[in-house]
Amino acid sequence: MAPGFDQLSDHDYQDEEDNIDFSDLKERYDVRMEEGLDTFVVIDGLPIVTEEQKPRLIKFLLKRLNTVGRIKDGEESIYMPMSDAGSSEGFAFVEYQTPEQAVAATKQLHGTALDKKHTLAVNKLTDIEKYGREGRIDEQYVAPEIEPFADKEHLRSWLFDPSARDQFAMFRGDNVGVFWNNKRDNPEPIVDRKHWTQLFVNWSPLGTYLASVHQQGVQLWGGASFKRIKQFPHPFVSLMEFSPGEKFLTTWSNQPIVVEEGKGPLTIDEEGKHIVIWDIETGKPLRSFVAHDLAQTVGPDGVAPLKPKVQWPAFKWSADEKFVARMKPGESISVYETPRMNLLDKTSVKVDGLVDFEWAPATTQREGVKTYEQLLCFWTPEMGSNPAKVTLMAFPTKEIVRTRNLFNVTDAKLHWQSDAKFICVKVDRHSKSKKSLATNLEIFRIKEKGVPVEVVDSLKDTVINFAWEPKGDRFVLITAGEAVAGSNVLPKTAVSFFAPEKIKGAGTGAFKHVRTFDKKNSNGIYWSPRGRFVVVATVSVQQHSDVDFYDLDYEGDKPESDAALAANLMLMNTEDHYGITDVEWDPTGRYVTTSASVWTHQMENGFRLWTFYGQMLSENPTEKFKQFLWRPRPPTVLSKDEQRNIRRTLREYSKEFDELDKEMEEGANAAVIEARRRLYQEWYSWVREEKERLREDREELGLPDPEEELKLQRTRSADVDSEKVVEEVIEEVIEETEEIIS
């Protein structure tokens, strides 16, 4: 029986008190000094103002601070100390509503410009305890050691090559090398390293860096000797992508990040995240994200989940890199402003049923629109009685520029032209019975008033590939008929070329069909980066490996049927490369490589180098060949007038390069002749030594000199030849009879 209340001793009272759970009361009434200070930040780098100017500065500062969070009590939560002289001290204390907002302020506002003369420095107030604790700061000031100046290699040194050659990277086996392209000769190695990467390599869009991917993260290399420039630690990184102007880098890992405090640039904010966006110049993370957009697929039995597919690129960049966006399929598009990485207007763009979106690859200037804007295009499928829609939206205003309704849509693909003059929406439509498919092209003319839409619907079969001409207004598409039921043979394809009609003025005429090449097996379209020339190939198909070289501005006679079109099409050459998996143009558009990667199959791996018109320059079988990547070139710094002048005097420049090519060939020939001469000399020297040794051996044995014996044999042979037998053959016809047989 339990003791009564009056029977409990003092010792029992103490035991009962020890057993009481006060956690709820402590949580409610405990004074959290450290947590309270976590909401405070210190803003340094502010302009010095008087007491009269102070309210205006606080009001201006408040707008900037509220972009990453919400100040607790408005202007009252910004404390700006003043000196005895009546001027500010250049810093202020600010209290946010939550510690997370304070952390966001330090990450997104630190180092940003307040105006032309002042740059903000934002730090957490609790850092005073973190870094200023006793023993961490010396009481006596010691000047930091200044490291001696060291010259850095020019990151674009390859552009100064006297022969104007291009470079390429090649990954085979465990080795990655960077080489000069010497056309017919063997590539000239610049650097060749073992275990340079673990997964793959990739050039940055302007060719400044070569990226290697490792279990620990991504590394960037550059300069004449390819020294390491930057490191971005992201454990178990699997995918990476540069922004168009090389300012930012996106990395992704299937495994969530585990952060070790004090090691590397990753902080507790990146804990558990999958995607990190980095600032390449500083090497620091701008913001990290959870990969919530992994598309979980269901297994064949409807229960067992298959491996989730990551949507890549997870983030897509505007042409000027001021905006980066990601989508949540079926729900919304979130657009962030760089470099602060704050959500534009603090809200995502809600789009029910969202399937895909693409930024315009260039900054556009629409007719009648004088304000700055970046265009984004997205599409949604049919839902209930609502049709499918293609929408053009301008940022940062989020204004809807154009909407197009579509019906009976099975799928759609968005294809921007490189200068953002057009966007082609390839729409696969089904019949009412849904038994057959057909494709039509909806081409939005971005720079014309009202963004009119031109429809190309004279296509009988489904379009399996589409590609705009770079910096041009022509396009190529590949169509395929329906596969025969129960047959393993792929249906034949057709390659069609389209060009605009010629019109007076600066506009672009309607798109018209130029020509179609039937009974093909092609599935890949690869335009020269300079336009005009295009390779249409059959890639990753075991039965076929055709490579066709086309010229859309052939300088020969033009058919009368094409007189009104801005194209003169010619199939220059057709070749074959067994096992072809990839096609890569060099940045000048003079050379193109076809390759067979071991990542796809293990038959006849290696690459071949071709001219733009289809003449093979070299064949390079390479064991365990994986990747071939031409090094991109940055845009030219020449003005349009200078470029026009070069085109006019191109023959003079070509003569100089022809002479260089001739010198290289002659130099190569001279090297071959010299090597042969050296081999001949070594051979004759060996023969003389052997003859001398043989003579000495025969003298020791008492045998005659071999040369004297040889002369004697020749004399005997001559004597035999002098006694010749002459034979005369005489033919005589005895009788000849001629008889006619009926």
C-alpha positions in Angstrom: 0.0 0.0 0.0 1.4 3.4 -0.9 2.2 5.7 2.0 -0.1 8.6 2.7 0.7 12.2 2.2 1.5 12.7 5.9 3.7 9.7 6.0 6.3 11.0 3.4 9.7 11.9 4.9 11.9 14.8 3.8 14.0 12.3 1.9 10.8 11.1 0.1 9.9 14.7 -0.8 13.4 15.1 -2.4 12.9 11.9 -4.4 9.5 12.9 -5.6 10.8 16.4 -6.6 13.6 14.7 -8.6 11.1 12.6 -10.5 8.9 15.5 -11.6 9.3 16.5 -15.3 9.8 20.2 -15.6 10.7 20.2 -19.3 7.5 21.8 -20.4 7.9 24.7 -18.0 11.5 25.2 -18.8 10.7 25.2 -22.5 8.0 27.8 -21.9 9.7 30.2 -19.4 13.5 29.6 -19.9 15.4 32.7 -21.0 17.0 31.9 -24.3 19.7 34.5 -24.6 21.6 32.8 -27.4 18.4 32.1 -29.4 17.3 35.7 -28.9 20.6 37.0 -30.3 20.3 34.6 -33.3 17.8 37.0 -34.8 20.2 39.9 -34.8 22.6 40.9 -37.6 25.2 43.6 -37.8 25.2 45.7 -41.0 28.6 47.3 -41.8 29.7 49.5 -44.7 26.9 52.0 -44.3 27.4 55.6 -45.4 28.1 58.2 -42.6 25.0 60.4 -42.2 23.8 63.1 -39.8 20.8 62.9 -37.5 18.6 64.6 -40.1 19.7 62.2 -42.9 19.4 59.1 -40.6 15.6 58.4 -41.2 16.0 58.5 -44.9 18.9 56.0 -44.8 17.0 53.7 -42.4 14.0 53.8 -44.8 16.2 53.0 -47.8 18.0 50.2 -45.9 14.7 48.7 -44.8 13.7 48.0 -48.4 16.9 46.1 -49.0 16.7 44.1 -45.7 13.1 43.1 -46.3 14.0 41.3 -49.5 15.4 38.3 -47.6 13.0 38.3 -44.5 10.9 40.5 -42.4 12.2 43.0 -39.9 10.6 42.4 -36.5 9.2 45.9 -35.7 9.9 47.8 -38.9 12.2 50.8 -38.5 12.2 50.5 -34.7 14.3 47.2 -35.0 17.1 49.0 -36.8 19.5 50.6 -34.3 22.1 52.9 -35.8 24.5 54.3 -33.2 25.5 57.9 -33.5 28.8 59.5 -32.4 29.3 62.5 -30.1 29.8 64.6 -33.2 26.2 63.8 -34.3 27.1 61.5 -37.2 26.5 57.8 -37.6 29.3 55.2 -37.1 28.8 53.4 -40.4 27.1 50.3 -38.9 23.7 49.2 -37.6 22.1 46.4 -35.6 19.0 44.8 -37.1 16.5 42.3 -35.6 14.7 39.8 -37.9 11.6 37.8 -37.0 13.3 34.4 -37.1 16.9 33.2 -36.9 16.5 31.6 -40.4 15.8 35.0 -41.8 18.9 36.4 -40.1 21.0 33.6 -41.7 19.5 34.3 -45.1 20.5 38.0 -44.7 24.1 37.1 -44.0 24.3 34.8 -47.0 22.3 36.9 -49.6 23.2 40.5 -48.6 26.8 40.1 -47.5 29.0 41.7 -50.2 26.2 43.3 -52.2 26.3 46.9 -53.2 24.1 49.4 -51.4 25.1 52.1 -53.9 28.1 53.0 -56.1 30.3 53.8 -53.1 29.2 51.4 -50.4 29.1 47.6 -50.1 27.3 45.9 -47.3 29.0 43.5 -44.9 26.4 41.5 -43.0 27.3 39.2 -40.0 25.4 37.5 -37.3 25.6 39.1 -33.9 26.3 35.7 -32.2 29.5 35.6 -34.2 31.0 37.8 -31.6 30.8 34.9 -29.1 31.9 32.4 -31.8 35.0 34.2 -32.8 35.6 36.6 -30.0 35.7 34.1 -27.1 38.6 34.4 -24.8 41.7 32.8 -26.3 40.6 33.1 -29.8 41.7 36.7 -30.4 45.2 37.9 -29.5 45.3 40.9 -27.2 48.2 42.3 -29.1 47.7 43.1 -32.8 49.9 41.2 -35.2 49.9 42.4 -38.8 48.9 39.7 -41.3 51.6 38.2 -43.6 51.2 39.3 -47.1 51.9 36.5 -49.5 54.3 37.4 -52.4 52.7 38.2 -55.6 52.5 35.3 -58.0 51.7 35.6 -61.7 48.6 33.7 -62.8 48.3 32.1 -66.1 46.0 33.7 -68.6 42.7 31.7 -68.6 42.2 32.4 -72.4 45.8 31.8 -73.5 44.7 29.2 -76.1 43.2 32.0 -78.2 46.7 33.5 -78.9 47.8 30.4 -80.8 49.7 31.8 -84.0 48.1 29.1 -86.2 44.6 29.8 -84.7 44.2 26.1 -83.8 41.5 24.8 -81.6 41.8 22.5 -78.6 39.8 19.5 -77.6 39.5 17.3 -74.5 39.5 13.5 -74.8 38.7 11.0 -72.0 39.8 7.4 -72.6 40.5 4.7 -70.1 41.6 6.4 -66.9 43.3 9.3 -68.8 42.0 12.7 -69.7 44.1 14.8 -72.2 43.8 18.2 -73.8 45.2 18.4 -77.4 45.8 20.8 -80.2 43.9 20.0 -83.4 46.6 19.5 -86.2 44.1 18.3 -88.9 45.6 15.3 -90.6 48.6 14.9 -88.2 48.4 13.2 -84.8 46.9 15.6 -82.2 49.5 17.5 -80.3 49.1 16.9 -76.5 49.1 19.8 -74.2 48.5 17.9 -71.0 47.5 14.3 -70.4 46.8 13.1 -66.8 45.8 9.8 -65.3 42.7 9.8 -63.0 41.9 13.4 -63.7 38.2 12.7 -63.3 36.0 10.0 -61.9 32.8 10.5 -63.8 33.3 12.8 -66.8 34.7 16.2 -67.9 33.0 19.2 -69.3 34.1 22.6 -70.7 32.5 25.8 -69.5 30.2 27.5 -72.1 32.9 30.1 -73.1 35.8 27.6 -72.8 37.5 29.2 -69.8 37.4 26.2 -67.5 37.6 22.4 -67.8 35.5 20.8 -65.1 36.3 17.4 -63.5 33.8 15.5 -61.4 34.9 13.6 -58.3 33.4 11.8 -55.3 34.4 14.9 -53.2 33.0 17.5 -55.6 33.8 19.5 -58.7 37.1 21.0 -59.7 37.8 23.7 -62.3 41.1 23.8 -64.3 42.5 26.4 -66.6 45.4 28.4 -67.9 48.2 27.3 -70.3 49.2 24.4 -68.0 45.7 23.6 -66.7 46.3 24.3 -63.0 43.5 23.9 -60.5 41.5 27.2 -60.3 38.6 26.4 -58.0 37.1 23.5 -55.9 33.5 23.1 -55.0 33.1 20.4 -52.3 29.8 18.5 -52.9 30.0 14.9 -51.6 29.0 12.2 -54.1 28.1 14.8 -56.8 26.7 13.2 -60.0 25.7 16.1 -62.2 26.9 19.6 -62.8 26.1 22.5 -65.1 27.4 26.0 -65.8 25.3 29.1 -66.3 25.6 30.6 -69.8 28.1 33.3 -68.8 30.2 31.1 -66.5 29.4 33.1 -63.4 27.6 30.3 -61.6 27.7 26.5 -61.2 24.9 24.1 -60.3 25.8 20.7 -58.7 23.5 17.8 -57.8 23.9 14.7 -55.7 21.4 11.9 -55.1 22.6 11.7 -51.5 21.7 14.6 -49.1 24.6 16.7 -47.9 26.2 15.9 -44.5 28.1 19.0 -43.2 31.1 18.9 -41.0 31.2 22.2 -39.2 34.4 24.2 -39.9 35.4 22.1 -42.9 35.0 23.8 -46.2 32.5 26.4 -47.4 29.4 24.3 -46.8 27.5 25.3 -43.6 24.6 23.9 -41.6 22.3 25.6 -44.2 23.3 23.0 -46.8 22.6 20.1 -44.4 20.3 17.6 -46.0 20.1 19.4 -49.4 20.8 17.9 -52.8 21.4 20.9 -55.1 23.8 23.7 -54.6 24.3 26.8 -56.7 27.8 28.2 -56.4 29.4 31.6 -57.2 32.4 30.6 -59.3 34.4 33.7 -58.6 34.3 33.4 -54.8 33.9 29.6 -54.6 31.1 30.0 -52.1 27.6 28.5 -52.2 24.8 31.0 -52.9 21.9 28.8 -52.0 21.0 25.1 -51.6 17.8 23.2 -52.3 16.2 19.9 -51.6 15.6 17.8 -54.8 11.8 17.7 -54.3 11.3 17.4 -58.0 12.5 13.8 -58.3 10.0 12.0 -60.5 9.2 8.7 -58.7 8.1 6.2 -61.2 6.1 3.0 -60.6 7.3 -0.4 -61.5 5.6 -2.7 -64.0 3.6 -4.4 -61.3 2.2 -1.1 -60.3 3.7 -1.4 -56.8 7.5 -1.7 -56.8 9.0 1.7 -57.3 11.7 2.1 -59.9 14.7 4.3 -59.5 13.6 7.9 -59.4 14.5 10.1 -62.4 16.1 13.4 -61.7 14.9 16.4 -63.7 18.1 17.9 -65.2 19.0 20.6 -65.5 17.2 21.2 -62.2 17.7 25.0 -62.7 17.5 26.9 -66.0 19.2 30.3 -66.5 18.0 33.4 -68.3 20.4 34.6 -71.0 21.9 37.4 -68.9 22.1 35.2 -65.7 20.0 37.7 -63.7 17.4 35.0 -63.1 17.4 31.3 -62.5 14.3 29.2 -62.3 13.2 25.7 -61.3 9.8 24.1 -61.7 7.7 21.8 -59.5 6.1 19.6 -62.2 2.3 20.2 -62.4 2.4 23.1 -59.9 4.7 26.1 -60.3 7.8 27.9 -61.5 10.1 29.5 -58.9 12.2 32.3 -60.3 15.2 33.6 -58.2 17.2 36.7 -58.6 21.0 36.5 -58.7 23.3 36.9 -56.8 21.1 37.1 -53.7 19.1 34.1 -54.8 15.9 35.6 -53.3 12.6 34.4 -54.7 11.3 37.0 -57.1 8.4 38.9 -55.5 8.5 36.3 -52.7 6.1 34.1 -54.6 6.3 31.4 -57.3 4.3 31.5 -60.5 1.5 29.0 -60.1 0.9 27.0 -63.2 -1.5 24.0 -62.9 -0.4 21.0 -64.9 3.0 22.5 -65.8 5.0 20.1 -68.0 8.1 22.1 -69.1 9.6 25.6 -69.6 12.5 27.2 -71.3 14.2 30.6 -71.1 14.9 32.6 -74.2 18.6 32.0 -75.0 19.2 35.7 -75.8 17.9 39.0 -74.4 15.1 40.1 -76.8 13.8 43.5 -77.8 10.2 43.2 -78.8 8.6 45.7 -81.0 7.1 48.6 -79.0 8.6 47.4 -75.7 11.3 49.7 -74.4 11.7 48.2 -70.9 14.2 45.5 -70.0 12.8 41.9 -70.0 13.7 38.2 -70.2 11.2 35.9 -71.8 10.2 32.5 -70.5 8.0 30.0 -72.3 6.1 27.1 -70.7 3.3 24.8 -71.7 0.5 22.9 -70.0 -1.5 19.9 -71.2 -5.3 19.5 -71.7 -7.1 19.2 -68.4 -10.8 18.4 -68.5 -12.5 20.8 -70.9 -9.5 23.2 -70.8 -7.2 23.1 -73.9 -3.5 22.7 -73.8 -1.7 26.1 -73.6 1.7 27.6 -74.6 2.4 30.8 -72.7 5.1 33.5 -73.1 5.9 35.4 -69.9 8.2 38.4 -69.4 10.4 38.8 -66.3 10.7 40.6 -63.9 7.2 41.9 -64.5 5.6 38.5 -64.9 3.5 39.9 -67.7 1.9 37.3 -70.0 3.1 38.3 -73.5 1.3 35.7 -75.6 -0.9 32.6 -75.0 -1.7 29.9 -77.6 -4.5 27.3 -77.1 -3.8 23.8 -78.5 -6.1 20.8 -78.9 -5.7 17.0 -79.1 -2.2 17.3 -77.8 -0.2 14.2 -76.9 3.1 15.9 -76.3 5.0 19.2 -77.0 8.6 20.3 -77.2 9.9 23.9 -77.0 12.7 24.9 -79.4 14.1 28.5 -79.1 16.1 29.9 -82.0 19.6 31.0 -80.8 18.9 34.8 -81.2 15.4 34.4 -79.6 13.8 35.6 -82.9 11.5 32.6 -82.9 10.3 29.8 -80.7 9.0 26.7 -82.4 6.6 24.5 -80.4 6.6 21.0 -81.9 3.1 19.7 -81.1 2.3 16.0 -81.4 -1.4 15.6 -81.9 -3.5 12.5 -81.8 -6.6 11.8 -83.9 -10.0 11.6 -82.4 -9.7 7.8 -82.2 -6.2 8.3 -80.6 -4.9 5.6 -82.9 -2.5 7.7 -85.0 -0.2 10.7 -84.4 0.8 13.7 -86.5 2.9 16.7 -85.9 2.6 20.4 -86.6 4.9 23.3 -85.8 3.7 26.4 -84.0 6.3 29.1 -84.7 6.1 32.3 -82.5 7.6 35.3 -84.2 9.0 37.1 -81.1 10.2 40.4 -82.6 7.1 41.1 -84.6 4.2 43.2 -83.3 1.8 41.1 -81.2 4.0 38.0 -81.5 2.1 36.4 -84.4 2.1 32.6 -84.7 2.8 30.8 -88.0 1.6 27.2 -88.3 3.5 24.6 -90.4 1.1 21.7 -90.6 2.0 20.0 -93.9 3.7 17.2 -92.1 2.3 13.7 -92.6 4.4 11.8 -90.1 5.6 12.3 -86.5 8.6 14.6 -86.1 11.3 12.9 -84.0 13.9 15.6 -84.2 14.0 19.4 -84.8 16.8 21.9 -84.9 17.1 25.6 -85.7 20.1 26.9 -87.7 22.4 28.8 -85.2 22.2 32.5 -85.7 19.9 31.8 -88.7 16.3 31.4 -89.6 16.3 27.9 -91.3 15.5 24.6 -89.7 15.8 20.9 -90.3 13.5 18.2 -89.0 13.4 14.4 -89.1 10.1 12.5 -89.5 9.4 8.8 -89.0 6.5 6.7 -90.2 4.6 4.3 -88.0 6.5 1.1 -87.0 5.2 -2.2 -88.4 3.5 -4.1 -85.6 5.6 -7.1 -84.4 8.6 -6.1 -86.4 12.1 -5.3 -84.9 13.0 -3.2 -87.9 12.9 0.5 -87.3 10.7 2.6 -89.7 12.5 4.6 -92.4 12.9 8.3 -91.7 12.8 11.4 -93.9 15.0 14.6 -93.5 13.2 17.8 -94.4 14.7 21.3 -94.8 12.7 24.6 -94.4 13.7 28.1 -95.2 11.9 31.5 -95.2 10.8 33.2 -98.3 12.8 36.2 -99.5 11.1 39.5 -98.8 12.2 43.1 -99.1 13.3 44.8 -96.0 14.7 43.3 -92.7 11.9 41.0 -91.9 11.6 37.2 -92.3 9.2 35.7 -94.8 6.9 32.7 -94.3 8.6 29.4 -93.8 8.5 27.1 -96.8 9.5 23.5 -97.5 12.8 23.3 -99.5 13.4 19.6 -100.0 12.9 16.2 -98.3 15.3 13.2 -98.5 13.3 10.0 -98.1 14.2 6.5 -97.2 16.8 7.5 -94.6 17.7 6.0 -91.2 18.8 9.4 -89.7 17.9 10.4 -86.1 20.3 13.2 -85.2 20.7 16.8 -86.5 24.0 18.6 -85.8 24.3 22.2 -87.1 27.7 23.9 -87.5 27.9 26.6 -84.8 28.4 29.1 -87.6 25.3 27.9 -89.5 25.0 27.1 -93.2 26.4 23.5 -92.9 24.6 20.7 -91.1 25.4 17.0 -90.4 22.4 14.6 -90.3 23.5 11.2 -88.9 22.3 7.9 -87.6 23.6 7.6 -84.0 23.5 4.8 -81.5 21.8 2.4 -83.9 23.5 -0.9 -84.4 22.2 -1.6 -87.9 23.0 1.8 -89.5 25.6 4.5 -89.2 25.1 7.0 -92.0 26.6 10.5 -91.9 25.3 13.0 -94.4 26.9 16.5 -95.0 24.6 19.2 -96.3 25.2 22.8 -97.4 22.3 25.2 -97.4 24.1 28.0 -99.2 25.6 26.0 -102.1 27.4 28.4 -104.5 26.5 26.4 -107.6 23.3 26.7 -109.8 20.1 27.1 -107.9 16.9 25.3 -108.9 14.1 27.5 -110.2 11.8 26.0 -107.6 14.0 27.4 -104.8 14.5 30.9 -106.4 12.2 32.6 -103.9 13.7 30.9 -100.9 16.7 31.9 -98.7 18.5 28.6 -99.3 20.3 26.6 -102.0 20.5 23.0 -100.7 23.1 20.5 -101.6 24.0 17.1 -100.2 27.8 17.3 -100.4 28.8 13.9 -99.2 27.5 10.7 -97.5 29.8 8.6 -95.3 29.6 5.8 -92.8 31.1 5.5 -89.3 30.2 2.1 -87.8 29.1 2.4 -84.2 28.8 6.2 -84.2 27.4 7.6 -80.9 28.3 11.3 -80.9 28.9 14.1 -83.4 30.8 17.3 -82.3 31.5 20.4 -84.3 34.6 22.5 -83.6 33.7 26.2 -82.6 34.9 27.5 -86.0 32.6 25.2 -88.0 35.5 24.0 -90.2 35.8 20.5 -88.6 33.5 17.9 -87.2 34.2 14.7 -85.3 32.2 11.5 -85.2 32.9 9.2 -82.3 32.0 5.8 -80.8 32.0 5.8 -77.0 32.5 2.8 -74.8 29.8 4.2 -72.6 27.3 3.0 -75.3 29.1 -0.1 -76.7 32.5 -1.7 -76.9 32.9 -2.0 -80.7 35.5 0.0 -82.7 35.7 2.8 -80.1 37.5 6.0 -81.2 36.9 9.1 -83.3 37.2 10.4 -86.8 38.0 13.9 -87.9 36.2 15.3 -91.0 36.1 18.6 -92.9 32.8 20.5 -93.0 32.1 19.1 -96.5 32.7 15.4 -95.5 36.3 14.6 -96.3 37.8 12.4 -93.7 41.1 13.8 -92.4 42.1 11.2 -89.8 40.8 8.0 -88.3 41.7 7.5 -84.6 40.8 4.1 -83.1 41.2 4.5 -79.3 40.9 1.8 -76.7 38.3 2.5 -74.0 37.3 5.8 -75.7 34.7 7.7 -73.7 34.4 11.4 -74.5 35.5 13.9 -77.2 34.7 17.6 -76.5 35.9 20.6 -78.5 36.8 23.6 -76.4 34.3 26.4 -77.0 35.4 29.9 -77.9 34.0 33.1 -76.3 32.1 35.6 -78.5 34.3 37.8 -80.8 35.3 41.2 -79.5 35.4 42.6 -83.1 32.7 45.1 -84.2 30.3 44.2 -87.0 32.2 46.6 -89.3 35.5 44.8 -88.5 33.8 41.4 -89.1 32.4 42.7 -92.4 35.8 43.9 -93.5 37.4 40.5 -92.7 34.7 38.8 -94.9 35.6 41.1 -97.8 39.3 40.4 -97.4 38.9 36.7 -96.6 41.0 35.5 -99.5 44.0 37.4 -98.2 43.7 35.9 -94.8 43.1 32.4 -96.3 46.4 32.8 -98.3 48.3 33.3 -95.1 46.7 30.2 -93.5 47.3 28.2 -96.7 51.0 29.0 -96.5 51.0 28.0 -92.8 49.3 24.7 -93.7 51.9 24.2 -96.5 54.7 24.9 -94.1 53.3 22.4 -91.6 52.9 19.8 -94.3 56.4 20.4 -95.6 57.8 20.4 -92.1 56.0 17.0 -91.6 57.4 15.7 -94.9 60.9 16.9 -93.9 60.6 15.1 -90.6 59.6 11.9 -92.4 62.5 12.2 -94.9 64.9 12.9 -92.1 63.7 9.9 -90.1 64.0 7.6 -93.2 67.6 8.9 -93.9 68.5 8.2 -90.3 67.1 4.6 -90.7 69.1 4.1 -93.9 72.3 5.3 -92.3 71.8 2.9 -89.4 71.1 0.1 -91.8 74.2 0.7 -94.0 76.4 1.1 -90.9 75.1 -2.3 -89.6 75.8 -3.9 -93.0 79.4 -2.6 -93.0 80.0 -3.9 -89.5 78.6 -7.3 -90.4 80.7 -7.5 -93.6 83.9 -6.6 -91.7 83.1 -9.2 -89.0 82.4 -11.9 -91.7 85.7 -11.1 -93.5 87.7 -11.5 -90.3 86.0 -14.8 -89.5 86.8 -16.2 -93.0 90.4 -15.1 -92.8 90.8 -17.0 -89.5 89.3 -20.1 -91.2 91.6 -19.7 -94.3 88.6 -19.0 -96.6 88.9 -16.5 -99.5 87.6 -13.0 -99.2 83.8 -13.0 -99.7 83.8 -10.0 -102.0 86.6 -11.6 -104.2 84.5 -14.8 -104.3 81.4 -12.8 -105.3 83.3 -11.2 -108.1 84.5 -14.6 -109.3 80.9 -15.9 -109.3 79.7 -12.9 -111.3 82.5 -13.5 -113.9 81.5 -17.1 -114.3 77.9 -16.1 -114.8 78.8 -13.6 -117.4 80.8 -16.2 -119.4 77.7 -18.6 -119.3 75.5 -15.7 -120.5 77.8 -15.0 -123.5 77.2 -18.5 -124.9 73.6 -17.9 -126.2 71.4 -20.5 -128.1 69.4 -18.8 -130.9 66.1 -20.6 -131.9 64.1 -19.8 -135.0 60.4 -20.8 -135.4 59.0 -21.1 -138.9 55.2 -21.5 -139.5 53.9 -22.9 -142.9 50.3 -23.2 -143.9 49.8 -26.5 -145.8 46.1 -26.3 -146.7 43.2 -24.0 -145.9 39.5 -24.9 -146.4 36.5 -22.7 -145.9 32.9 -24.2 -145.6 29.6 -22.5 -144.9 27.2 -24.4 -142.6 23.5 -23.5 -142.8 
